[in-house]
Amino acid sequence: MLNNKVSKAVRLAIAFGAASTAAFSASTFAAEEENAEKVERIEVTGSRIKRFSEVSPTPVTTITGVELTNAGITNVADLLQKLPSSGVGSAPTTTTNTIFGAGINTTDLRQLGEGRTLVLVNGRRYVGASVDNPAVDLNGIPTEMIERMDIVHGGASAVYGSDAVAGVVNIILKKSQDTIDFNYKKSMPEQNGGGSEFFSFTFGGEGEKTSFITSLSYSETEQLEAQDRDFLRNPINTMLNPDNVDDKDGIPARTYAENPGLQTLGIYDRAGDAFLPGGQYVFGDNGELIPFEIGGKTQPAPNSQLRYFGDEFSNGYKFIEHQDLATPLNRFNVFTNVVNQYHDDHSMNFEVSFSKASAYAESSPIFLAESLRADNAYWHPDAKAQFADAGYADDRNITVYKLASGFGNRTYEDDRTSFNTTLSFQGLLLEEYDYEVYFSYGRNKNDTTWNGEFLEENFNKAIDAVMVDGEIRCANRDADGTLLGALDGCQPLSLFGLNGASQEALDYVTTSASISKVKQQQVIGGVISGYAFDMPAGGVSFALSAEHRKETGSNEPGAAMQNNLVFGNFVKAWDGEFTVDEIGIETSIPLLVDAPFVDSLSLELAARYMDYSSVGDNVAWKVGFNYAMNDQLRFRGTKSKSVRAPSLSQLYAAGTQSFASYGDPCDQTRIATANDSKKANLIANCKAAGIPNPGILDGDWRPSQDWRQVTPPSVNSGNPELQEETSDDTLFGVIYTPTENITLIADYWSFDVEDAINSLGAQRVVNDCYEASSLDNSACALVDRDPATLDITLVRNGPYNLASYALKGVDLEGNYKYETEFGLFDVRLLASYLEHREFNTDVSSESYEMTPTVGEVRYPRWQGNLTIGYSYEDLYVGMVGKYRHATVLDREWTIENNDYNDVPSYTEWDLNARYNVNDMVELRAGVANLFDVTPPRNPGTYDDGEFFDVYGRRINIGLNIRF
């Protein structure tokens, strides 16, 4: 029979380990029974105190390496995204149009943002994905090296420092292996695109004092285009409802069309503010003007300049032909772990890893809205005849709206290399205190290249094409627009027809642009833990930790971007750094043991002091308890304060050009509908800015047609005045183990995040400027207005400590194992209920009000994950189900808004099996998305690869050979 102390440790490990995956073999029990006093204390994620069991007041979900294998997983992010407590961070299906993040895989606990989840490797920090993204790219951590993953569901800054606001993912790696493993997996979707292959080679050795393990892996993931999937070849889009009369008739203002034809107009005459006689025109293959066939469903406004919807595509533009669903990605990883036991009580551990990932992203051709003179040499003769019939003079400017498909899609190449190394020493001091000291260094380099970017100055010169001496040349004009002759060195460019542009012209107007980003992290720290003194209920344990961390980053654009030569991509170079010194203390105090109604009761305390060079000093703390009433019923709880310091880019990023849709507060239509409390300030400030007759009944000033037809530019930059975010979280849990085979867990949790970092947005900046008591305010310093045209020409935007989050819910878990003579049945249920979630972008606003979002698409009430496994001798078969409750697009919806607010529930099943042919060979097979479930057919979700599977059913096969 087991020693009582060890027996209780085992029982508590089952009770407080959230996943209940601690496995004790017969040989392990025998060893403990023979010499119970030699049971090794282990460090449990969520605490630096080494204990005899996985006793933690904070919920911890554990996923073992065996579970990763059973699920057929080759990237840990894929499994984390299936957990109900985890949202999708960056992923190949969410970064298809993210220039700097293509192919990155991160995780996002509680959907509080990937930067608020701390990812550790062996309990230590790992370098972030990039200088813009502090979250760890999970692509660089090979699954073959993983012993287990611990997911802490709660704030842990008191233990690990900044970023551990929503929780911690701690990836524990294997320390040795005495076999050679070759692993292969291939994923084959039933439809084209999105397939993948994975290879790995893992080997190691175990000597008397030294052991090691090394893993090399390579994977390729194919591009997935929208037109590869049959459920997306007929896209849906929203449109104004032609049956709607007003906002009180009970008829939705918007509806949606199946398989809409989206027209991009060929020409539009801004001077006359009307189309050519005859209606809408697009360009034919040779540049001729062709009347557009509208189709059966139209926008109610006949002169809408930009789009018409039809029942079937006629000569409209199919955006789906240029839409990607998943980024193609290649990655190569090398990881080595060496352990040397150079003394009975002391050992050295050396880890080194290298990862290289290459991603390729593609987007639609650039959209052009260019003003051409009626005498442009490239106009088709028929078009010139139509201009003449309409009475257009040669100097009449006519705007060309065109998706430049003849120039090809815009492409982005992203190459990332990551290097991490850690040297650590651990052991015993004075035969009773555990210690560890470590040094780690990480570096991430991200090189991004844009192909086919327009050189703005060359482009503007090239499209002004005229006849000079019988040849089409670029025009050389004086300041009044008078033609002086040909412009030497310029290649004229045609915007018309499918292949109207010559290669010489394309070479003249296009270039490649690039940015190189580097992030480095250096960490040195140490921990000492043990027993301080004895109390009647047991020994008081403690852990003291200290850490120094330095992070540096730089952003170096190429000359074309830095000098504002390419269209829409002006980026300034910058670099920055911060350091932080931390010291932390934890203690576990046993209060009662073996008392009436108390099997054990302990108090957990932790505090951490952090001194940042960027934001100053702050303190995180935690108070918790563990209470076991008996072997069956146990309780746990924590109350903590966590912090998150701003990232390097949030602090130091220089100006980067962007484009944001916003309205001019001085627009007469906006002043007319403004709140009475703001209208007086708007009128006064707009008048001071030169706007004619603002607010007067007969005033009709509006921004120019040019301004209203484009997305105005803005500049985003960092804010060195940012401070840390703070989070108060509460957790309370109940663990019930009625039998050895059943464990039931319920955990209540709540988070209140204050001073959250969030950008105001261009609309808020211009509103703050003109709604203030005068133009003499900080917001107006961020707004530029052209004194001639009166259009707003630039808005500067950046992050501020203004947002807040409030959320609470309940996590449920059930584990059941049933062993029979026919095999072992294993069922595991993870579910999360979101009771409340609110968010406010700016708590300083006069109209401060938390916006409830629970039940919307991103935040369903219920999410669940069910795993059913069966194993018998050398066979394992398992099914994994993922469930999302029905949601809505907008909680504030009314019938007057639209007829597509409801999103149905979604359930997806995966089937996996593996069979050990012999001691050397294991075969694996599976079907992902077994029932070929597609995203809900709704305008807001039908192509959503973030929360729904867009790959469709796919067959997975695998092979493992072990020597």
N, C-alpha and C positions, 0 to 999 in steps of 0.2 A: 504494500500500500504506500502511496506517496506521502512524503513528509507533509505535515499540515501547511507549512508556509508555502511550499511549492504548489500544493493542491489549490490553495486559495489563489495563488498567482495565476494558475491556469484558468480557474473559474472567472477571475476578474478580466483576464485577457479576452475571454469569450464575451464577457458582458460589455466591456467598454470599447473594444475594437469595433468600430461601426460596421465593418464589413464582415466580421466574424470569420475571417479567412485563416486564422492561426491554425496551422495543422501540426499535430504532434504524433509522430510515428511511434510504433511499438518500441523501437530501439531507443528513441529519445526518452520515452517514459522509463525504460529500464535504466538508462544512464542516470536520470534524475533520482530514481529510487535508490540507486547505489550510492550516490554522493550528492545529496540535495544541496549542500552548502556551496557547491561549485556552479550553481546556475548563474549564467552570465546576465548581468544587467544590460538592457538594451535601451537605445534612445528612441523614443516614440515621437513621431512627427507632431508638432504642436507644443513640444516642450524639449528643453535641453537637459532635463534631469534624467539620468539613466535609472531605469526601474527594472523590477523583476517581471513585469507584465505590461501589456498594452493598456494601462489604465490612464485615461485622459478625460478631463472634464469637457473637452471640446470634441464634437463629432468628427470622426475620421473614417472615410471610406477607403478601403484598401482593395487594389486590383493587382493580383499577382501576375507574374510572368506566364504562368500556366493559363490563366484566364485570357491573356492577350493571345496566346497560341490558339486556344479553343475558339476565340472569336475570329480567327483568321486575320488579325490586325498586323500590319507592317508599319504603321505610323500611329503613335500613341494619341495624337490629336483626334484621329477618327473615332476612337473609343470614348475619349473625354466628351466629345460633342454629342454622344448619345446619352450621357448622364442627365437626368432631369434638373440637377442643380447647376449645370454648366451650359452656358450659351455658346454660340459660335463666335470665336474671335476672328482673326484673319485666317482665310482658308483659300485653296485654289478656286472654290466656287463663289467666293465673296470678294476676290481681289482682281477680277478679270479686267477691270478698268482702273485699277489702282496702280499708278505708274511705278511707285517706289516699293510696293508691297506685293508684287505679283508672285503668287505661289507660297507665301509665308503661311505657316500653320501655328496658331496660338490658341490658348483657351481663355475663357471668360466666365469665371464663377459668378453666379447670381446676376449675370448680365449687367454688371456695374462697370464694364469696360475692361479690356484686356490688361490695361496698365494698372488695374487695382487687384490683380491676381499675381501673387509672387510664385515663381517657379524656381525650385531648388534642385540641385543634383547632389545626392549624398549629403543633404542638409546644408549645402553651401550655395551661394549665389552663382549664377551663370550669366555670361554676357548676353545683353538683349539683342533682339533681331536686327536693329539698326539704330542710328542716332535719332531717328524720328519715333522709334517704337521701342520702349523699354521692355516689352514682353518678350519672353524667350521663344525663339523659333524651334518648335518641337521636331522639325524635319531633321535637325542635327543630332538627335539622340536615338541611336539604333535600338530597336526593340529586342534584339537578341541579347543585349547587355543588361536588360532590365530584370531585376529580381522582384521588385514590386513597385507600385505607385501608391502613395498615401495622399489623399485629398482631404485637407482640413477645411471644414465648412464653418468659417467664422474668422473674425479679425485676429491676427497673430503678430501684430507689430511689437507687442511687449516682449516677444521671443525673438523675432527675426528682423525687426526694423521696418523701414518704409516699404510701401507697396502691398503689404499683406492686409489689405482692407477687407476684401471679400473672402479671402482664404488663401491657402497655400497648396500647391501641388509639389510634393517632394518625390523625386524619382530616385529610387535606391538601385544602384547598379551591382552586378555580380562582381565578386572579388577574385574569383578563380574558376577554372574549368580544366578538366584533364582529358577532354575529348576534342575531336575535330569535327565541326558541323558544317555541312553545306545545305543552304536553304534556298528554295526557289518558289515563287508564287506568281501566277498570271491571272489577271482579271479581264474577262471578256464580256463586254456588254452585248446584249442581243442586237442592239442597233449600232450604227457606226459611231466612232469617236469615244473618247473617255476611257480607253483601255489602259492597262498598266502592267508592268513587269517588275519583279523585285528579285535581286540576288544577294546573298550574304555568305560570308565565309568567316567562321568563328572558331578560334582555337585557343588553347591555353596549356598550362602545366602547373603541377602542384609538387613542390619540393619540400624538403624538411623544414626550411625556414623561408623560402621564397615561393610565391605563386603569382601567376599572371593570367590575364585573359585579354585577347585582342579580337576585334571584330571589324571586318571590312564589308561594306554594303553598297549596293548601287541600285537605283530605281529609275524608271522612266514612266511618266504619265502623259498620255496623249491629250491633245487639245480636244475640247468638246464644244462644238458650235451648236447654236440654237436650231439650225436647220437639220441637224443630225437626228433630232427627236420628232417623231410623228405628232406628238401632242403639242408641239410648238410650231409646226409648219403652218398651222392656221392660228395666228396670233389673235389676241383680242386687245382692244384699246377703248378708252373712254371717249365720249363725245357729248356735246350738248344734246339734250332731249328735245326733238322738234315738237313734241306734244305738250311741253311745259308752257304755261301761260305766265304765272307769277309765283312768288314765294309763299303763297297761301292757298294754293289750289290742290294740295295733296298729291301732286304729280312730281316725280323726281326731276331735278334740274339737269342731271346728267344720267346717261345710260351708257351701254357699251355695245360695240359692234364686233361680230365675229369676222375674222379674216378681213380687216379693214385695209383699204388702199390709202396709203399716206402720200399725198401729193406734195412735191416740192416744186414751187412755181419756177418757170423759166425766167420770166421778166416781170417787172413791176415798175411803173412810172411814178416816182415819188413827187416829181414836180407837179403833176396833175392829181396826185393822190387817187389815182384810178388805174384800172387795168386798160390794156389796149382794147379797142372795140372788138367784141366777139367773145370776151370772157377770159378764161384761164388758159395759159399756154405752157407747154413744156418743150424741151428740146428733143428733136429726133436724133437718130444715129449720126446724121451728117450736120447737125446744128440747125436744121430748119425748125420753125415754130409749128407745134402741133396742138390743136385744141385738146384740152384734157377732158376725158370722159369721166364724169363725176361718179356714176354708179347709182345704186338704189338708195343709199343712205347718205345724206349730206348734212353738213353743218347748216344751221338755219340762216347764218349770215352769208349771203351770196358773194360778198366781196372780201371774205376772209383771205388774207394774203398768204398764209403759210400752209394750210392743210385742208384737205377734204377727205371724207371717208366714203368708201364704196363697198358694196357687198362682195365684189371680187376685184382683184387687182386689174387695172387696165394699164395705163402708162404711168401710174404712180410709182413711188419708190419703196422697195421692200427693205426696211431696216433689218429684218431678221437675217438677211443674207450676210450681214456684217456683225452679228451679235454672238459673242462668245459666252458660254456658260461656265467653263472651267479652264484655268490656265495650264498649258503644258509645262511640265516640270521635270528636270533631271537632277538627281542629287547623288552625291558620293560621300560616304562617311568612313572615317577611321577612328577607332576608339581603343585605347589601351589602358588597362588598370594593373598596376604591379604592387604587391604587398610583400614587405620583408620584415619578418619577426626577428630582429637583430638581438633581442633580449627577451627573457621569459616574460617580462612586464612591459616591454616597449616594442613598438613596431613603426615602420615607415610605410606610407602609402603614396604612390605617384600615379596620377591620372593625366592623360593627354588625349586630346581629340582634335580632329580636323574635319571640316565639312565644307563641301562646295555644292552650291545649288545654282542651276541656270533655269530661268523662266522666260517665257515669251508671251507677250500680250499683244492683242490686236483689237483695234476699234474701227468704226466706220470712217470712210473718207471725210476729210474736213468739209464743214459746211461753209459755203461762201455766200456773202451778201455784198457784192461789189458793184460799184457805180461805174458804168461804161458810157462813153459818149455815143450818140447815134451814128457818128462817122467812124466808129471802130472798124478796122479793116477786116476783122474776122466775122462780122455779122453775115449771116446767110443772105444771099440776094433777095429771097422772098421776104425775109424779116425787114430788110431795108425798104422794100416796096411797101410793106405794111406801115412802117414809120412815116414814109412820105405821104401815104394816103391819110394818116392820122394828123398830118401837118406838123410833124416833129422837125425842128431845125437840127443841123449837124452837131451843135453844141449842147443839145438836150441830153441830160444825164438820165440813163435808164438803169435801174438796179437789176442785176442778175442774181437770182437765188439758185444755188446749185450745190448738190453734194458731189464733190469732185471725184467721182468714181474712176474717171480716166487716169487720175494720179495714183490710184491704188489705196488700199487701207493704210491707216497709220499703224505702225508697229513699234513695240517697245521691247528691248532686251534687258534683262535684269540678271546680273551675275553677283552672287554673294559668296564670300568665303568667311569662315568662322574658325577661330583657333582658341582653344581653352586648355589650360594646364593647371594642375593643383599639386602641391607638395604638402603633405601633412604628416605629423607625428602624433601618436596617441599611445596611451598606456596607463599605468598605475603609479601614483606617488604615495610614498609611505604605506604602500600595500592596501590603501583603502580609498584613495581619491582618484577618480578617473580624470584624465586630462586629454586635450587635443589642441594642438597649435597648427595653423595652416596658412599657406600663402597661395593665392590663385591669381592668374592673369588671363584675361580674355580679350580678343580683338575680333571685330566684325567689320568687314569691308563690303560695301554695296556699290557696284558700278552699274549705272543705268544709261542706256543709249536710246534716243528717239531717232527713228529713221523717217525720212520724207518730210521734215519740218520746213515750213516756208520761211525764207529770208524776206522779211517784210518789205524792206526798201526795194530789193530787186523785184519782188512780186508786183508791187505797185507800179514800177516802171514798165515791167514786161506786159502787163495787161492793157496799157495805153498804146495799142498798136495802130499804126496809120500807114497809108501808102506814101512812100517817098521815092521818087525816081523809078516808079514801076515796081518797087519791092515793098514787102511788108516789113516795116522797121518799128522800133520803139520810138515814141515821140519825144522830141526835145522841145519843151515849151518854156515860155517866159512866165513871170509871176502872174500875168493876166490870163494865162492859158493859150496864148497865141503860139501856133506851131512855128518853130524855128528851123526844123529839119530833123534828121535822125540822131538818135543818142548812141554814140559809139560804145562798143563793149556790152551792149544789152541784147538779149535774145527775146524777141516778141513771143507772147504766150496766148494761145487760144483757149477760151473756157468752154467752147461749144463742141458738141458731138461726143461720141464715146471715146475716140482716140484723137482728139483734135490737137493736143499738145505734142510738140516735137520733143525728142529726147534732149536736144540741145537746150530747149527752153526749160525743160524739167531740171536739167543739171544746173541751169542758171538760177532758178528760183528756190531750189530745195537744198537741204543740207542735213547732216546728222548733228544732233545736240547731245550733250552728255553731262552727267553729274557723278561725282565720286564722293561717297559718304563713308566716314570711318568712325567707329566707336570703340573705345578701349576702357577696360575695367581692371583695377588692381585692388585686391582685398588681402588684408592680413588680419588674423584674429586668433582667438583662443578661448577655450572653455575648460572649466574645472568643476567637477560635480562630485557629490558624495553625501555622507551623513554628517550633520552638524552635532547633534546630540540626541539622546533618547528621551522619549516621553512615555507615560504609561501605555499609550496605544501603539507605540512603535517609534522608530527613528525619524527625526526631522531631516529630510533630504533637501539639498540645495544645488543650484548651478549658478556660477558666475561666468559671464561672458563679456568679451570686449572685441571690438572690431574697428578697423580703419579701412575706409573705402575711398578710392579716387576714380572718378569717371571723367573721361574727356571725349570730345566729339568734334567733328569738322564736316563741313559741307562745301565742296569745291565744284562749282559749275564750270563747264567749258566756256571758252571765250564767246561763243554765239549766244549763250543764255545770259552770261554775266553782262554782256554789252548790249542786251536788249535787241539783238539782231533778228531773232526768230519770233514768229507771231505767237503771242499769248503765253510766252514761257520765260519771262524775265525773272531771274533768280540771282540774289546776291550771295556771295561767299560769306561764311561765318565759321567761327570756332568758339568753343567754350569748355569750361570744366567746373566741377565742384568736388569738394571733399566732405566726408562725414566721419565723425568719431562717435562711437557708440559704446555704452557700457550697460549691461543688463544683469538683473538678479531674479532668480526664481526660487521658490521654496514650496515644498509640499509638507503640510503639517497634519499628522494623524491625530484626530480628536477622540474618536471612540473606536473600540473593536470588541466584538463578542459581547455586546451589551443587549439588554432587552430591546427588540425591534431594530437593532443595529448590528449588522454583521461587520460593517466598517464605515467610518465617516472621516473624510479628510478635507482640509482646506488648501486651496491652491492660490498662490500669490505670485505676481510677476510685475516687473517694472523695467523700463528701458529708457535711458537718457540718450538723446541724439543731438549732436551739434553739427549743423550743416554750414558750410561756407556760403551757401546761397540763400537760405531762409532762416538761419539762426538756430536756436535750440528749441527742442520740444520733448515731451515725455509721453510715452505710451504705457498703459498699465492693463492688468487683467486680474480679476478676482473670480475664483471658481470653487466648486465643491464636487466631491464624489461621495455618494451615499448608497451603500448596498444594504437593503433591509434584510435580505436573505439570499440564498443561492438563486432565487428566481426573479426577484424584483429589485431594480436598481434605478437610481436617479443621478443626473449630472446637470451642471449648469455653469455658465460664465457670464460675467459682465465685463466689458473691456472697452478701451479707447484705442483706436488704431490711427495711423497717420499715413499720408502719402505725400512725398515731396515732389515738386514739379520736375519734369524730365529736362534733359539738355536742350532739346529743340523748343520746348515750351518757354524756356528761359531766354535762350540766346539766338534763335533763328532770325536771320535777317529777312528783308522784304522778299516775298515770293508772289508773283503775279497770279491772280485768280480771276474768276468771273462769277458774279452773284446777281441773282434776280431780285430787284427791290424797286419800290416805287418812290418817286420824288415827293416828299411831304408838301412841297409848294405847288404840286399839280392841283389845278382848280377843282378837279373831281374829288381829290382827297381832302382838301380844305372844307369843301361843302359837306362832307360826311364825317368830319372830325368831331370828337367829343367837345362839348361846349367849354369844358375847363381848359382845353388845350388850344381852342380855335384862336383866341386873342393873341397868344404868343406866336402861333403859326403865322398869322397875318402880319404881325409886326416884324418878325424875323425874316420872312420871305420878302417883305417890302425892303428891308435893310439890305438884303442880298441882291436887290435890283429887279425882282420879279414885278412886272406891271400889274397893278390893280389886284393884288391877292385878296381873295375873299369877297370882292365886289360882285354883286349879283350878275352884272353883265361881263364880269371878267372871264376870259376864256384862255388864260395862259396854260399851256401844257408843254412838257418837254418835247423836243423835236421828234419828228417821225423816225429819224435815224436812231435816236437814243432809245425810243420805245421798241424798235424792231430788233435790237441786239441785246445781248447780256452785258451790262456795263462792267468794266474792269474794277478790281479791288486788289489790295495788297495785304497779305497775311504775314505777320511777323511775331516773334516771341515777346515776352514781357519779363524783364529782369526783376520787376517788383512783385512777382508772384510769391505767395506764401503757401504753406503746406495745407492739404486737405485734412479734415479730421472726421472720424467715424465712431459713433457710439453703437455698439451692438450687444444684444442680449440673446443668450441661448439657454434653453432648458429642455432636458431630454429624459425619457423614460425607456428603460430596457427591460424586457420581460422574456425570460427563458423558461417556459413551462416544462420543457423536456430537453434532453441533450441534443435533440435533432431540430429544435425549433428556436429561433430567436426573432423577437419582434421589437422594433425600435421606432420611437416617435420623438422628433426634435422640433421644438418651436424656435424660431429665430426672427430677429428684427435688426434692421440697419438704419441708422440716420446719419447721412453723410452731409456735412456742412462745408462751406467754402470750397465746393467742388470746382475744379478748373474747367471753364467753358468759354468759348468765343461768343461774343455778343451777336455777331452777324451784321451784315451791311445795313439791313433795314433798321435794326435797333440803333446803330450809330447815327444814321441820318435823322431818325426820329428824335433822339436825345439832343442833337444839335439844334433843330428848329422848334422843338417843343419847350425848350428852356426859356428862362425869363429874358435872355438876350443872346446874341451870337457870341458873346464873350464867355465861352465855356470850353471845357476840355474836349468835348465831342466834336465841336466844330473844327478843332485843329486837325481832325482826322478826315475832313471832307474838303475836296477841291471842286470848285464850280467855275466853269468857263465864263469870263465876264462878257464875252461876245454872244455866244449862243445861249448862255445861262444854263446849259446842261451840266449835271454833275459828271465830272470826268474821272474822279478817283475816290475811293473810300478805303481807309486803312483799318485793318481789323487785327485783333490779337486775343490771346487768352486772358481771362480774369478769374479771380476767386469769387464767383457770383452765384454758382448753381447749387442746388441741393437735391438730395434723393431721400426718400423715406419708403421702406418696404419691409414687409413681414410675411411670414408664412410658416408652413409645417413640412418637414421632410419625414417620410415614412419608409421603413425598410422591413422586409420579412425574409427570413432564410429558413429553408426546410430541406433536410436531407433524410432520405429513406433508403436503407440498404436492404436488399433482398438477395436470395440465391441467384437471381437472374441479373443482378447488377445494382448499381447505385443511382438513385434518382436525386437530382439536386435542383431546387427551385429558389430563385432569388428575385425579389421585387424591390425596386427603388422607385419612389414616387415623390413628387413635390407639389404642394398646394400653395399657390400665391394668393394670399388673402388681401394684400394691400400693396400698391405701388404708386408713388407719386413722384413727380419731377418738376422742378422749376428752373428755367434757364438763368434767371436773374432775380435774386431775392432783394436786391436794392431797388427794384422797380416800384413805382407808386402803385401799380396794379398787381403787386405780388400776390400770387395765388398758385398753390400747388396743383398741378394737372394730373388727375388720375389716369393711369395707363394700363392697369391690370385688365386682362381680358382682350387687349388688342393683340395683333398678330405676333409681335415680338414677345409678349408677356402673357401666355395662356394661363388660365386658372390652374389647370392640371397638366402635369407632364409625368410620364412614367417610362420605366424600362423594366422589362420582364425577361429573365434568363431561365430557360428550362434545359437541364442537361441530363444526359444518361450515359453512363460508362459501364462497360463490362469487359473485363480482361484488357485486351489491346484495342478496344473500340470505344470511341467517344462520339456522341451525336448531341448537338445543341441547337436551340433556337433562341434568338434574341428579338424581342419586340419593342418597338419605340412608339409611344403614344403622345399626341398633342391634342388637347381639348379644343373644341370649337371656339373660334374667336371672332372679332370684328375688326374692320379696318380702322374705325374711329368710334370711340365711346360716346362722343357728343353728336353722333349721327341723328338726323331726323329724315322722315320720308321725303322732305323737300330737297335733300342733298343728292341722293343717287339711289339706284336700285341694285347695288352690288356690295353692300356693307358686310354681309354675313360670310364668314369663312368656315366651312365644315371641319369636323375633327379629322385627324390624320393618324393612321396606324401603318407601320411598316415592319415587316418581318425578315430576318436573315436566318438562313439555315447553314450550319457548318458541321463537318464530320472529319475525323481523323482516325487512321488505323495503323498500328504498328505491325508491319509485315514480319519483322524480326528485330533483333537488337540493333540493327544498323539502319533500317529503312522505315520511314513513316510516310504514309500517303495522306493527303488532305484534299478535301473537295467541299464546295459550298455554293449556295445561291444567295446573293445579296438582293434585297428587295424581291423576295420570293414571289409575291403576287403582283409585281410590276405596277405598284401604286404610283400615280403621277401627282404633282402638286395640284391643289384645289383650283378648279377652273374659275378663277376670279381675276379681274384686271390687276389686282395688287399682289397676287401670289402665283399666277399660272407659270411664271418662269423664275420663281424664287429658289435659288440654290442655297440660300443661307439656312432655312429651316426645313426645307423639303428636298427629297431626293430627285435630282434632275438627270441622273445617269440611267435610271430604269433598271430592269432586271439584268443581272450579269452573273456569269458563271465564274467561279474561282477554283483554281486547281493549285496544288502545292506539293512539294516533295522535300523531305529532310533526310539527309544521309549523314550518319554519325559513325566515326571511326574511333 
